[in-house]
Each structure stands twice: as C-alpha cells, then as structure tokens.
Amino acid sequence: MPRDAAPAADLPVRVPLVREPWGILRSLEVARRNLLELIPEVALRQPIVSGRTGVRWHMVMDPESNRRILKDRVEDYPKSEVTKNILKPAIGESLFIAEGAHWHWQRRAAAPVFSARNIRNLGPIMSAAADRAAARLEAAAGRAANLLDEMVTATFEVISDVTLSGGEGFDRAAVHRAIDNYIAQTAKVSLLDILGAPAWVPRPLRLVSSAAMREMKRTADAAIDRRRGRGHAGVPDLLDLLLEGEDPKTGRRMTTEELRDNLLTFIVAGHETTALTLAWSLYLLAFDPAQQARARAEAQRVLRGRTATAADVGHLPFIRQVIDEALRLYPPAAMVSRTARVADTLCGREVRPGDTVMLPFYALHRSYLLWDDPHAFRPDRFADRAAIDRFAYLPFGDGPRVCIGASFAIQEAVIILATLVSRFRFSRIPGKDPRPVLILTLRPEGGVWLGIERAGPADAACAA
C-alpha cells in the first residue's frame, strides 16, 4: 500500500502518510485535499527528509535543528512566501507575517497586552462563555451534537468580548465570516506554489473575495477610530490595550491600519486554534473513557458544581495534561514553512539559499525517535513537563516568534474543558470519527460528533 494502513482500532484517528515518491501533479492533488498527506511516513523515523517538487525542500523533525531555525538563527529563516501570499490580503503586515524591524517593534508594543495580569483579568469572560456552552450542552443532553461547532461558538464569544467589548456598531460575526471564507477559498496550495513561482505571479483563487475583504477592513478602521476618539471605561479590552501600547524603545504607536491588521489576526487565530484544541480534547476523552473519568474526577473535586475560573487553572493539572496531549497529537498549526535566506547545514544536510524548510509539527510530535508509542493518547506524558525537550513539542512554536497568545489560549481551554467535563459525559458515535485535515489549521473534517449525557458525582467516584 502506498500509505500507512488505517489507524488501529485502539488508537485515535491519524493521517495516512506517504510511502512512495509522488510527482508534481499528484502532490498538488493531495495538497489541496490535505497538506499533511504530503508527509513521508519515514519522517516519523528520521530527523530530516529532503526532496524536490519544483523547489528544493527539507522537512525537519530534529529538536536541535528546530532550535536553530526558530531561535538561534531566526533571521536566516523568515516565513515562506507561500504563507505570506495566503494571509497578507486578509491580515496585512501584522505580527503573524511581518519580518525584521517591522515585526520587532510591533511585538514590543503588543507584548504587555498579553501579560499574566491582563490574561487573568480576562478570566471572567472565559468563564461566562464556558457557562453558556454548558447551558447549550444541557439542552442537547441525551443526544449527539457537533462539539466542534459548539467550541467555535464558545471561543468566538470569548475573542469577540475581549477584542471589541463595546461593540462599536461593528458586526463581529461578519468579520469572522469574511476572513473565514477568504481562508477557505485561498489557503489551498496552488500549483504555482509547488513550482516555486515568484510572489508577484497572481494565484487566481487569491483574487476572490477582495471586495468583501476591503469592505470589512473599512468597517474595522471606522470602529477603531471611534474607540480612539472616546477611550474606554472599566476593564480595558484588547483594542483598548493595543491603542495604549507603544514600543518601549521608540515610543511609536500603531496606526489604524496596523491596529486593524493585528486585531483581525487575534480575532481569527485567537478563537479557531483554541476551538480546535477543545474539540480534539473532547474527542480524545470520548475515545478513552478511563481518562475522561479521571479528568471528570479532578474537575468535580476542584469546581464542586460551579464554573471554572482563572484562579482554578493551576489546580487542574490533569485537565491541562489532556490539553497538552491533544496539542501534541493534533497541533492546530500542524506544519509551518520557512525560506532559507543563507546557506546552512541541518542534520548534516546541505541547505541552500531559497530552499523551503518545513517544520511538520504533526510529524515531530509523533516521531518514534522522540516519543514512546507516539500515536497513543497518554496525558501522563506531560506530568513532568520539564522532562520534555521544548523543541520536540511545539504547538505554539518557540523562540522570539512564539505565539504571543499561548497563555491566553491555555487558560481559556482549561476553563472551558474543566467546566464541561465536570458536568457531562461524552461518548463516540459509531462511524462518525473525525478525519484530521490540514488546510491552514488542523481541522476535524466532518466535525466532532459525540453523544452527550449529564454526569453526576458518581461518575467521578468511578475514577477513584
């Protein structure tokens, strides 16, 4: 068989990987369906795999090389042009895309926004969203529901309230739809990308929806200008904090355009990735009822029937381990790519200027060289996080460009997951297991359909 056999019955769903060389057209066909299916199966057993499909490329699954690319020589490995071409029309030169000095000053200005104090202050918004999610699941108890949709709803409520709490006459759901539709239409790999065509060559699909994007940006700019004019009252939201932020070195503040691009980045990235983490976590707990019972026992012991808060996060270590393991098995940013700017050597392999260097975190997190029984769901791997090489586990990246919202995402995920697991029992639906598919993020194709039942204290006792 050209790819891995179907996942064993006792393992969670996984992606079939390549076992034979493919040409450009076959690679394009597969990439447009699921980018992860381009990963060679041998990548799970080697530190680096190289090849040529139009352009020279290298897939790196080696912690020391990851450290070199993401931290020690980050300036020599800028984000790939493919990534920039896909996202720039939607989020401009925001933190996610910007390079060099333009990235550095934005990062310095935005860093205080995501301080531990500010994140804790946003806890009540996360708790309120968890409570509303629990109410929706209560209404669905006794039947099946798509937990992916439920988690997207919950996390979008959070990001909406923490970015634009005042509303500003701004249709936040419309903003989300505009960007989501843009990504759905444009994030798939083009043949021109595989052939290494320069960025100025138009990709036809990436010209779609430009009018809708322009209108959405005009609306966002107007909302930002209104907020700048009137200021805020009470606990500042993300827009308030960005408006107040400045580069500590130069005193420079973001323009309306820079504010808008970063705000839109946080709206999209700040809810979808957490929603995916929660949906995969719930799937894994449904897959392993014993681990689910253990998670429920901890949540019920800490929460005693109430909704989780930011103050509870440090007292829910096993819930955090479940989330960490879900991020290992199904990292939302399952593959990132860089373009080598200078000649280098990685794992003894020559890297030339212009080569594409891919970091397939999906393969890194399942490497037989780094993890015991890598496809299995084992939250106890993270009981001692200090024992894990930080560059072998990269759900949020690392180095200077580590995800600025990582602590925000973890706090939100723990609050919502603990609240739901303490009140409900989740079960798999035969024939409805999700399929991991990477377009821009690693999504469960078909949703995460689970049975929902109310869970009483007796369920927790069973885990003792």
C-alpha positions as CSV (number, residue, x, y, z in Angstrom):
1,M,0.0,0.0,0.0
2,P,1.3,3.5,-0.8
3,R,0.4,4.9,2.6
4,D,0.0,3.9,6.2
5,A,-2.7,1.4,6.8
6,A,-5.9,2.6,8.5
7,P,-5.4,3.5,12.2
8,A,-5.5,0.6,14.6
9,A,-8.8,0.3,16.5
10,D,-7.1,1.1,19.8
11,L,-5.5,4.4,18.6
12,P,-7.1,7.7,17.9
13,V,-7.6,8.9,14.3
14,R,-4.4,9.9,12.4
15,V,-3.4,10.9,8.9
16,P,-2.2,8.3,6.3
17,L,1.3,9.3,5.3
18,V,3.2,8.8,2.0
19,R,5.1,5.6,1.3
20,E,6.2,6.3,-2.3
21,P,7.6,9.2,-4.3
22,W,5.0,11.5,-6.0
23,G,5.3,13.9,-8.9
24,I,4.1,17.5,-9.0
25,L,0.6,16.9,-10.2
26,R,-0.1,14.1,-7.6
27,S,1.4,16.3,-4.9
28,L,-0.8,19.2,-5.9
29,E,-3.9,17.0,-5.9
30,V,-3.1,15.7,-2.4
31,A,-2.0,19.1,-1.0
32,R,-5.3,20.6,-2.0
33,R,-7.1,17.8,-0.1
34,N,-4.9,17.6,2.9
35,L,-1.4,19.0,3.3
36,L,-0.5,16.5,6.0
37,E,-0.8,13.7,3.5
38,L,2.3,15.0,1.8
39,I,4.4,14.0,4.8
40,P,6.5,10.9,4.1
41,E,6.0,8.1,6.6
42,V,9.8,7.9,7.0
43,A,9.6,11.4,8.6
44,L,8.4,9.7,11.8
45,R,11.7,7.8,12.0
46,Q,14.3,10.3,10.7
47,P,15.4,13.7,11.8
48,I,15.2,15.2,8.3
49,V,13.8,14.3,4.9
50,S,14.7,16.2,1.8
51,G,13.5,16.3,-1.8
52,R,12.5,18.4,-4.8
53,T,9.0,19.1,-6.1
54,G,9.6,22.1,-8.3
55,V,11.7,23.7,-5.5
56,R,14.2,22.1,-3.1
57,W,12.6,21.3,0.3
58,H,13.5,19.8,3.7
59,M,11.2,18.5,6.4
60,V,12.9,18.9,9.8
61,M,11.9,16.7,12.8
62,D,15.0,17.3,14.9
63,P,14.8,19.4,18.2
64,E,18.3,20.9,17.8
65,S,17.6,22.0,14.2
66,N,14.3,23.4,15.3
67,R,16.1,25.5,17.9
68,R,18.4,26.7,15.2
69,I,15.6,27.7,12.8
70,L,13.2,29.1,15.4
71,K,15.6,30.7,17.9
72,D,19.3,30.8,17.3
73,R,19.2,31.9,13.6
74,V,15.6,33.0,13.2
75,E,16.6,35.9,10.9
76,D,18.0,33.4,8.4
77,Y,14.7,31.5,8.2
78,P,11.9,34.0,7.5
79,K,8.3,32.8,6.9
80,S,7.9,31.4,3.5
81,E,6.4,33.4,0.6
82,V,3.6,30.9,0.3
83,T,2.4,31.7,3.9
84,K,2.6,35.4,3.3
85,N,0.8,35.2,-0.1
86,I,-2.1,33.4,1.5
87,L,-2.5,35.6,4.5
88,K,-1.3,39.1,3.6
89,P,-4.6,40.1,1.8
90,A,-6.5,39.3,5.0
91,I,-4.3,40.4,7.8
92,G,-1.7,42.7,6.2
93,E,1.7,43.2,7.8
94,S,0.6,42.1,11.2
95,L,2.6,40.3,13.8
96,F,1.9,37.0,12.2
97,I,3.5,38.0,8.9
98,A,5.9,40.9,9.4
99,E,9.6,40.4,9.4
100,G,12.7,42.2,10.8
101,A,12.4,45.6,12.4
102,H,8.7,45.9,11.5
103,W,8.0,42.7,13.4
104,H,10.2,43.6,16.3
105,W,8.6,47.0,17.1
106,Q,5.0,45.5,16.8
107,R,6.0,42.7,19.1
108,R,7.4,45.1,21.7
109,A,4.3,47.2,21.6
110,A,1.9,44.3,21.9
111,A,3.7,42.1,24.5
112,P,2.3,43.9,27.5
113,V,-1.2,43.3,26.2
114,F,-0.7,39.6,26.9
115,S,0.9,39.9,30.3
116,A,-0.1,37.4,33.0
117,R,-2.1,40.1,34.8
118,N,-4.1,41.1,31.7
119,I,-4.8,37.5,30.9
120,R,-6.1,36.8,34.4
121,N,-8.3,39.9,34.2
122,L,-10.0,38.3,31.1
123,G,-10.9,35.2,33.0
124,P,-14.5,36.2,33.8
125,I,-15.2,36.5,30.0
126,M,-13.9,33.0,29.5
127,S,-15.9,31.6,32.5
128,A,-19.1,33.3,31.1
129,A,-18.5,31.6,27.7
130,A,-17.9,28.3,29.4
131,D,-21.2,28.7,31.3
132,R,-23.1,29.5,28.1
133,A,-21.6,26.4,26.4
134,A,-22.6,24.2,29.3
135,A,-26.2,25.6,29.0
136,R,-26.2,24.7,25.3
137,L,-25.0,21.2,26.0
138,E,-27.5,20.8,28.8
139,A,-30.2,21.4,26.2
140,A,-28.6,18.8,24.0
141,A,-28.2,16.1,26.7
142,G,-29.4,12.7,25.7
143,R,-28.4,13.1,22.0
144,A,-25.5,13.7,19.8
145,A,-24.0,17.1,18.9
146,N,-21.2,18.5,16.9
147,L,-18.8,19.6,19.6
148,L,-16.6,21.4,17.0
149,D,-19.4,23.8,16.3
150,E,-20.1,24.3,20.0
151,M,-16.4,25.0,20.7
152,V,-16.2,27.5,17.8
153,T,-19.2,29.3,19.2
154,A,-17.7,29.4,22.7
155,T,-14.3,30.6,21.7
156,F,-15.7,33.2,19.3
157,E,-17.8,34.6,22.1
158,V,-14.6,35.0,24.1
159,I,-12.5,36.6,21.4
160,S,-15.3,39.0,20.5
161,D,-15.7,40.2,24.0
162,V,-12.0,40.6,24.7
163,T,-11.3,42.4,21.4
164,L,-14.3,44.6,21.0
165,S,-16.3,44.6,24.2
166,G,-18.1,47.8,23.4
167,G,-19.5,46.5,20.1
168,E,-18.8,49.8,18.3
169,G,-21.5,49.1,15.8
170,F,-19.1,46.5,14.4
171,D,-20.6,43.2,13.2
172,R,-18.1,40.9,14.7
173,A,-19.6,37.8,13.3
174,A,-19.5,39.3,9.8
175,V,-15.8,40.0,10.3
176,H,-15.3,36.3,11.2
177,R,-17.2,35.1,8.2
178,A,-15.4,37.3,5.8
179,I,-12.0,36.1,6.9
180,D,-13.0,32.5,7.3
181,N,-14.5,32.5,3.8
182,Y,-11.3,34.1,2.5
183,I,-9.1,31.5,4.0
184,A,-11.4,28.6,2.9
185,Q,-11.1,29.9,-0.7
186,T,-7.5,30.8,-0.8
187,A,-5.5,28.7,1.7
188,K,-5.2,25.7,-0.5
189,V,-1.9,25.2,-2.2
190,S,-1.5,26.4,-5.8
191,L,0.5,24.6,-8.5
192,L,2.4,27.9,-8.7
193,D,3.4,27.5,-5.1
194,I,4.7,24.0,-5.7
195,L,6.6,25.1,-8.8
196,G,8.2,27.9,-6.8
197,A,6.8,30.7,-8.9
198,P,7.6,34.2,-7.5
199,A,5.1,36.0,-5.3
200,W,4.2,38.6,-8.0
201,V,2.7,35.9,-10.2
202,P,-1.1,36.0,-9.5
203,R,-2.8,33.0,-7.9
204,P,-6.3,33.2,-9.4
205,L,-8.2,31.9,-6.3
206,R,-6.5,34.5,-4.1
207,L,-8.2,37.3,-6.0
208,V,-11.6,36.1,-4.9
209,S,-13.5,38.0,-2.2
210,S,-11.2,41.0,-2.4
211,A,-14.2,43.4,-2.4
212,A,-15.7,41.8,0.7
213,M,-12.3,42.0,2.4
214,R,-11.9,45.7,1.6
215,E,-15.3,46.5,2.9
216,M,-14.7,44.5,6.1
217,K,-11.4,46.4,6.6
218,R,-13.1,49.8,6.1
219,T,-15.7,48.9,8.8
220,A,-12.9,47.8,11.2
221,D,-11.0,51.0,10.6
222,A,-14.0,53.1,11.4
223,A,-14.6,51.2,14.6
224,I,-11.0,51.7,15.7
225,D,-11.1,55.4,15.0
226,R,-14.3,55.7,17.1
227,R,-12.7,53.9,20.0
228,R,-9.6,56.0,19.8
229,G,-11.8,59.1,20.0
230,R,-13.8,58.2,23.1
231,G,-11.5,56.0,25.1
232,H,-12.7,53.2,27.4
233,A,-14.4,52.7,30.8
234,G,-13.9,49.8,33.2
235,V,-11.6,46.9,32.4
236,P,-9.8,47.6,29.1
237,D,-10.4,45.1,26.2
238,L,-7.8,44.1,23.7
239,L,-8.4,47.0,21.4
240,D,-8.0,49.4,24.3
241,L,-4.7,47.8,25.3
242,L,-3.4,47.9,21.7
243,L,-4.4,51.5,21.4
244,E,-2.5,52.3,24.6
245,G,0.5,50.1,23.6
246,E,3.7,51.6,22.4
247,D,7.2,50.5,21.5
248,P,9.2,51.0,24.8
249,K,12.3,51.7,22.7
250,T,10.9,54.3,20.4
251,G,7.5,55.4,21.8
252,R,5.9,54.5,18.5
253,R,2.2,53.5,18.5
254,M,0.3,51.5,15.9
255,T,-1.6,53.2,13.1
256,T,-5.2,52.5,12.4
257,E,-4.1,50.1,9.7
258,E,-1.6,48.3,11.9
259,L,-4.2,48.0,14.7
260,R,-6.8,46.6,12.4
261,D,-4.5,44.0,10.9
262,N,-3.4,42.8,14.3
263,L,-6.9,42.9,15.7
264,L,-8.2,40.8,12.8
265,T,-5.3,38.4,13.4
266,F,-6.2,38.0,17.0
267,I,-9.9,37.5,16.2
268,V,-9.3,34.7,13.8
269,A,-6.2,33.0,15.3
270,G,-7.4,33.7,18.9
271,H,-10.6,31.6,18.6
272,E,-10.2,28.9,15.9
273,T,-7.0,27.4,17.3
274,T,-8.5,27.1,20.8
275,A,-11.8,25.8,19.4
276,L,-9.8,23.1,17.6
277,T,-7.8,22.2,20.7
278,L,-11.0,21.8,22.7
279,A,-12.8,19.8,20.1
280,W,-9.9,17.4,19.7
281,S,-9.6,17.2,23.5
282,L,-13.2,16.2,23.8
283,Y,-12.8,13.6,21.0
284,L,-9.8,12.1,22.8
285,L,-11.7,11.9,26.2
286,A,-14.6,10.2,24.4
287,F,-12.1,7.8,22.8
288,D,-10.7,6.8,26.2
289,P,-13.5,6.7,28.9
290,A,-11.0,5.9,31.7
291,Q,-9.0,9.1,31.0
292,Q,-12.3,11.0,30.8
293,A,-13.4,9.7,34.2
294,R,-10.1,10.8,35.6
295,A,-10.4,14.3,34.2
296,R,-14.0,14.5,35.5
297,A,-12.9,13.4,39.0
298,E,-10.4,16.2,39.1
299,A,-12.7,18.9,37.7
300,Q,-15.6,17.9,40.1
301,R,-13.3,17.8,43.1
302,V,-12.0,21.4,42.3
303,L,-15.1,23.0,41.0
304,R,-17.8,21.4,43.1
305,G,-20.5,22.2,40.6
306,R,-19.5,25.7,39.7
307,T,-18.0,27.1,36.5
308,A,-14.2,27.2,36.3
309,T,-12.3,30.5,36.7
310,A,-8.8,31.7,36.0
311,A,-8.0,31.0,39.7
312,D,-8.8,27.3,39.2
313,V,-6.4,26.8,36.3
314,G,-3.4,26.0,38.5
315,H,-5.4,23.4,40.4
316,L,-6.4,21.4,37.4
317,P,-3.1,19.7,36.3
318,F,-4.7,16.7,34.7
319,I,-7.1,18.8,32.6
320,R,-4.0,20.7,31.4
321,Q,-2.2,17.4,30.6
322,V,-5.2,16.4,28.4
323,I,-5.0,19.7,26.6
324,D,-1.2,19.3,26.1
325,E,-1.6,15.8,24.8
326,A,-4.3,17.0,22.4
327,L,-2.0,19.7,21.1
328,R,0.7,17.0,20.6
329,L,-1.5,14.7,18.6
330,Y,-3.4,17.4,16.7
331,P,-1.4,20.7,16.8
332,P,-3.6,23.4,15.2
333,A,-0.6,24.8,13.3
334,A,0.4,21.3,12.2
335,M,3.0,22.5,9.7
336,V,4.9,25.8,9.2
337,S,7.4,26.7,6.5
338,R,10.4,28.9,6.2
339,T,12.6,30.0,3.4
340,A,16.4,29.7,3.9
341,R,18.0,33.1,3.4
342,V,21.6,31.9,3.6
343,A,23.5,28.6,3.1
344,D,23.3,26.3,6.2
345,T,23.6,22.7,7.3
346,L,20.8,20.9,9.2
347,C,21.3,17.4,10.5
348,G,24.3,17.1,8.2
349,R,22.2,18.1,5.1
350,E,23.1,21.0,2.9
351,V,20.6,23.8,2.8
352,R,20.9,26.4,0.0
353,P,19.5,29.9,-0.1
354,G,15.9,29.8,-1.4
355,D,15.3,26.2,-0.2
356,T,11.9,25.7,1.6
357,V,12.4,24.4,5.1
358,M,9.2,22.8,6.5
359,L,8.6,22.1,10.2
360,P,5.9,19.5,10.3
361,F,4.9,19.6,13.9
362,Y,2.4,16.8,13.3
363,A,5.4,14.5,12.4
364,L,7.7,15.9,15.1
365,H,5.0,15.2,17.8
366,R,4.7,11.6,16.5
367,S,8.3,10.9,16.0
368,Y,9.4,7.4,17.1
369,L,12.8,8.9,17.9
370,L,11.3,11.3,20.5
371,W,8.1,9.8,21.9
372,D,7.2,6.4,23.3
373,D,4.2,4.9,21.5
374,P,3.7,8.2,19.7
375,H,0.2,7.7,18.2
376,A,-1.3,6.8,21.6
377,F,-3.3,9.2,23.8
378,R,-1.4,9.4,27.0
379,P,-1.9,12.6,29.0
380,D,0.6,11.4,31.7
381,R,3.4,12.2,29.2
382,F,3.0,15.8,30.5
383,A,3.0,15.0,34.2
384,D,6.6,16.3,34.2
385,R,6.8,19.0,31.5
386,A,10.5,19.7,32.4
387,A,11.4,16.3,31.1
388,I,10.2,17.1,27.6
389,D,12.6,18.8,25.2
390,R,11.0,22.2,24.5
391,F,11.9,21.9,20.8
392,A,10.4,18.4,20.5
393,Y,7.0,19.8,21.4
394,L,6.0,23.0,19.5
395,P,2.2,23.5,19.4
396,F,2.8,27.3,19.8
397,G,6.2,27.5,18.1
398,D,9.1,28.8,20.1
399,G,11.9,31.4,20.0
400,P,11.2,35.1,19.5
401,R,8.2,34.4,17.4
402,V,6.5,32.0,19.8
403,C,2.7,32.5,19.8
404,I,2.0,35.7,21.7
405,G,-1.4,34.4,22.8
406,A,-0.3,31.0,24.1
407,S,-1.0,31.7,27.8
408,F,-4.4,33.2,26.8
409,A,-5.3,30.1,24.8
410,I,-4.3,27.6,27.6
411,Q,-6.2,29.5,30.3
412,E,-9.3,29.6,28.1
413,A,-9.0,25.9,27.1
414,V,-8.6,24.8,30.7
415,I,-11.6,26.9,31.9
416,I,-13.9,25.6,29.2
417,L,-12.8,21.9,29.2
418,A,-12.9,21.6,33.0
419,T,-16.4,23.2,33.2
420,L,-17.8,20.9,30.5
421,V,-16.2,17.6,31.7
422,S,-17.3,18.2,35.2
423,R,-21.0,18.3,34.1
424,F,-21.2,16.0,31.1
425,R,-20.1,12.6,29.9
426,F,-19.1,12.3,26.2
427,S,-19.1,9.2,24.0
428,R,-18.1,8.4,20.5
429,I,-20.7,7.9,17.7
430,P,-20.0,4.8,15.6
431,G,-18.9,5.7,12.1
432,K,-18.5,9.4,13.0
433,D,-14.9,9.7,14.0
434,P,-13.4,12.9,12.6
435,R,-10.7,12.9,9.9
436,P,-7.7,15.2,10.6
437,V,-7.3,17.6,7.6
438,L,-4.8,20.4,7.3
439,I,-5.7,23.3,5.1
440,L,-4.4,26.2,7.1
441,T,-5.1,24.7,10.5
442,L,-5.6,21.0,11.5
443,R,-9.4,20.6,11.5
444,P,-11.6,17.6,12.2
445,E,-13.3,17.1,8.9
446,G,-17.0,16.3,9.4
447,G,-16.9,17.8,12.9
448,V,-16.6,16.1,16.2
449,W,-19.9,14.3,16.8
450,L,-20.2,13.0,20.3
451,G,-23.0,11.7,22.5
452,I,-23.8,13.9,25.5
453,E,-25.1,12.8,28.9
454,R,-25.3,14.6,32.2
455,A,-22.6,13.4,34.6
456,G,-23.3,13.1,38.3
457,P,-20.9,12.9,41.2
458,A,-21.0,9.1,40.9
459,D,-19.1,9.3,37.6
460,A,-16.2,10.9,39.4
461,A,-16.2,8.3,42.1
462,C,-15.8,5.6,39.4
463,A,-12.4,7.0,38.6
464,A,-11.0,6.8,42.1
